[in-house]
């Protein structure tokens, strides 16, 4: 995955041909995690493709991702134009996969994807997304999707689209208040067929990317947003 310690938490990494859903509130680090995923793929000789539904390429591309795009190792599909069809989007992604011999695809994000679709396609977004992901993973491509969710501590949801069922793996990112500061935490909720970690861990975003911190074993009620020290 390109982030120290994350492969171990996933139970040995993300298997080829799996789909991973990364869920979290705005600014929690979903796109940065996706960038590290693509960058690690390039280091391993696996070119990538990113479909940018949420932001324009200029907004999306940090220095690391821009360098990979300039080198022709990551392809970017700007899909922010409205009234797209699922077939058009899938065709563009597959064509770029074939051209680059890509092995990793990022869809950033599902909410932007839905907004970009013509009304007749957004009505069956869940089914359309299922078919799209099945087609991509059927090509042997590993897919990472991001989904933004409001940090509501009264319930624990993984997608506003009910799309968690189609993901082989799920990572949830959240904000919590600890000692008067907002901290970022994450957990691996699901990896199909894997004995993944059940820990909830702190993480930081630095100039070098994402750094995974300690396990919050001394706290209770972390997912409430205001954890307390366990007695």
N, C-alpha and C positions, 0 to 999 in steps of 0.2 A: 504493500500500500504506500510505501515511501515515507512512513511516519514511524519512528523508532518505538517499538513496543506494541503497535497496533496489530501487526500480523499475529503475534502471540495471543492477543486478546480475542482475535477472530478464530482462534483454534488452529492456527497454521497458515493464515493468509486467506485471501478470497479466491476460491477455485475458478478456473477458467470457465467462461460461459455462464457465470452466475450474474444475477442482478442485485445490486445493493441500493437500498433506499436510505439516504441521509436526511434526517428530519431535525429541524430546529428553528428557533426564532430568528428574526433579522439580525445580522451581525454576529451570529454565533460561530461562524467559521466553516460553513458548508462548502462554499466555493473554494476556499483555501485547501480544504481536504481533497476536493476534486482535482485541484491543480497538482497537489503532491502525487495523487494517483496517476495522473497523466505523465508527470515528470519521471516517476519511477518506471513507468512502462517504457518510456524512451530509453532510459538507462539500461533496460533489459532487452532492447531491440524490438519493442512493441509500440509502433506508432499509434497515435490516438486521434479521436475526433471529438469536438465539443459542439453541441447544438445550443446556442445562446438564446433562450426564450425570454430571459428576465432582463438582461442588460445588453447594451450595444457592445460589439467587440472592443471598442476603445475603453469602455467602462470596465469590462470584464477582465481584460488581459493585464495582469501584473507583469513585472519585469521577467519573472521566470517563465511564465506561459508565453509571453510575447517572443522571447528568444527561441522557444521551441517552434512557434508558428513561423517565425522568420527563417528557421532552418528547414522548414518543410516536414517536420517530424510530428506536428499536431495540426490538424485541419480544423478550421472554424466555420460553422454554418450560422449565418446571421438570419434567424427566423423570426424577427420581430415584426415583419409585415403581417397585416391582419388577413383574416379570411383564408387561412391555409387549410388544406385537407390533410388528413393523416397520410394518405397515399403519397402526396407530394413531398411531405416532410420525410417519410421513410425512404422514398426514392433518392432524395438528395443525400441523406445519411449513408445509404448503402453505396451510392456511387462514389462518395468520398472514401468510404471504407475500402472499396476495391482499388481505388487509385493509390491510396497510401499504404495498402496492405495493413490496415489498422487492426489492432486487437483489443483496444479499449475505447469505450464511448461514454461521454458524459452528457446528460440531459439536465440543463440548469435553467429553469426549474420547472416542475410540473404545473405550478400555478400560472407561470408565464406561458407555458405550452397551451393550457386550456384557453387562455385569453386570446391567443393567436389564431385559434381555430375558428372556422366559419360556424355559425350557430347550429347547422345540421350535424356537424361532427362533434361539437362540444356537448350535445345532448346525450351522446353515448360515449363520453370521455373514458369512463372506466373500461368499457369493452374495447375501445379503440387502442387505449394504452396497453392493455393486455396483449392484443394481437401484435402491436409494434415491438414490445419487449420480447415476446416469444420469437418473432422473426429475427431480431438481432442476436439473441442468445443462441438461436438455432444455427447461426453462422459461426458459432464458436467465439463470439465477441463477449467480453465482460463489460457490463453496463453499470454505471453509477448514476443514480438519479437524485436530485435534491428536491426537497419539499419544505416550504416555509409554513410554520405553524405558530400561531399566537401562543405565548407561554401561559397557558391556563392551568393552574395547579389543582383545580377541582376535578380534573379528569386527565387521563393519560391516553392520548390518541397518537397514532403514527402517521396519519395522512387525512387531510380533509376530503380526499377523493375516495376513501375506502380502498386505496390501492395497495395497502400493506400485504394483501394476500398474494400479489404477484411477485413480491420481492423474495429472493432467496436469503437475503441478509438485511438487517436493519440496524442502523446506528442512530441513537437519539442524543441530541445536544440540548442543553438547557442552561439557563442562568439560575444561580442560587445566591442568597444573601448569607454571607459568613463574616462575622465580626465587623459588620457595618460596611462591607464591600460586596459588589456583585462579582461573582466568580463564574467561570464557565466549567460545566461538568458534562461528561458524556458516558454512555453505556452501550455495550453491544447487546441488543435485545434479542437478536435472532441470527443464527447462521444454520441453514438447513444442513443436517447431517454432520454437524460439528459440535464438539464439546467446547464451546466458546466460554470466555470469561463472563462471570456475572457481576463483576465489580462496577461500581460507580466511581469514576476517577476525575480529578481535576485536569484541566489542560489549559495551556497558554498559547497565544498567538504571538510569535516573535518575527523578526526580520528574516529568520531562517525557515519559518513555517510554523508547524504545530508541534508543541512539546507536551508530551503526556506527563502528568504529575502523579501525586500520591493517591492512593485509594482512601476514600472517606469512611473508613471503618469506625471512626470514633463518633460519627454523627448518626442521628436517626431522623427520619422524615425529610430526607434530602429532596425528594420529588415534590414536597409541599412548597418549595421555594424558600422556606425559612427553616433550615435544619436546626436541630438542637443537639447538644452534646449528650451522648448516651451515658446513662448512669452506670 
